[in-house]
Amino acid sequence: MMKIIGVSILIFVILTVFSIGVNSLLGLDFEKSITRTFDPFKVEDTIEFAIFWILLLFFFATPLKNSIQNRKRGNKNNKKQS
């Protein structure tokens, strides 16, 4: 368990440093780089924000749909057995 947490923190730190580095290479000062890294919704365009919510919807809709279908199949199997 501790390895998973350690690796997760390490990946977070590496990606954060990489993001700040890319923003610095784009010509932003350090403070602006930090702001863009830790608050990405401030710099998103409208279409990026819409795509984010659509992907989030698909992420949660598919398991929800599958669980509803499995529940319906379970009820049909219970009725056939009775």
N, C-alpha and C positions, 0 to 999 in steps of 0.2 A: 504494500500500500504506500509506503514512504517513497519507494522508487517512482511510482506513478506520479505522486505529488511533486517530487523533485524534478522529474523530467518535464512535467507540465510547466513548472515555474521557470525552468531553464529555457524552454521553447518560447515562453512569453517574453522573457528578458531579451533573448536573441532577436525575436521579431520586432520588439519595441525599439531596440537599438538600430536595427536595420531600417525601420520606418523613419526614425529621426535622422539617420544618415542620408536617406534618399531625399527627405525634405530639405536638409542642409545643402545637398548637391543641387537642388532646384533653386537655391538662392534665398531660402527663408532663414530668418534669424532663429536662434535657439528657442526663444520663447514661443514663437509662432509654430515651430516644429513640434514642440511639446503639446501645444493646444490642438493642433491637427491630429496628433497621434492619439491623444486620450479622449477626444470628442469628435469622432469622425462624422457624426450627423450634422455638425455645423457646416461642413464643407461639401456635403452631398448636394447634387442637383436634384430636381424634382423627379426626373426619370429614374435616377439611381435609387431614390427613396422608394418609388413605386415598385421597382424590381426587387428590392430588399423585402418588402412586405409580401409580394407575390411568392417569392421563394420560401419565406417563413410560413405562408399559408399552405404551400405544397408540402412542406416539411411536417406540419401537424395534421394536414387533411388526410394524407395517405394512411398513416397508422389508425386514425380515427375511423376511416372508411372500412379498413380491414377488420377492426374490432367489432364494428356494427354488423358486418357480414358474418363474421364468426359467431356472433351472438344469435343471429337469425338462424344460421345453420344448426346451432346447438339446440334451439327451440324446436326446429323441425325434426331433428333426430330424437329428441325426447318424446314428441308426440307419436312418432312411428313406433317407438319401443313400447308405449303404453297400451 
